[in-house]
Amino acid sequence: MKLIVWDFDGTLADSRPLIEAGMAHALDALGQSRARMAEWLMYVGLPVEEGIRRTFPELELDTVLKAYRSFGHADHEDLMKPFDGVDALLRELRGRGQAMAIATSKRRTPLLRQLEGFGWTGFFDPIVTPDEVTQGKPHPESLNLILKLTGLAADDLLMVGDTPFDLDMAAAAGVPSLAVGHGFYGELQLAACGPKGYAPDTSALRDLLLAWSQPCPAT
């Protein structure tokens, strides 16, 4: 494993309180029952547009997007925190010279702002968001772009994510994956996607990554 490719929401950052607040605001603005949030949450991990299409096929995409974005997510990012132990783990891996990247369904502008807020600027290269690809998760384009940018082979990478969309993307790209259980999906749902391993919490995640890591040689 020469490069760890991280998902962001639900894997590194506990974004659920922010996402649910935005969804509740949108459902209220649309006159929809908040009971629909459970279905909408099933599609967290996809680009937001695709999640909306699947949840609200009867509504205009632009109408739902406008309601969701009117929440003002940037003004409520205090609701989002790194998962316990993740900050220390990233710093430990970085100190070991482990190369890391991000493949996320979050747009680049909010992602970079949130990375800066967590003190993680410069930790990940490359960073691939929906702004760099034409097909989002679970399509393999994001990982294929990382392979192209780095010149690495598929089995040099490890995709770490919390949703079937992350794991299915990895499988489609021929990249091994590691499922984490502190995000949006349970172990059985993730195991069905064939990950190399499963980490129920950050401590287990650390053990696996340190065992598999291949730090970059000193220059």
PyMOL commands that set and color helices and strands:
alter all, ss='L'
color gray80, all
select helices_A, chain A and resi 16-30+34-41+48-55+61-69+73-79+86-95+108-118+141-150+154-156+164-173+187-191+202-212
alter helices_A, ss='H'
color red, helices_A
select strands_A, chain A and resi 3-6+13-14+81-82+99-103+127-128+157-161+177-180+197-199
alter strands_A, ss='S'
color yellow, strands_A
deselect
rebuild
show_as cartoon
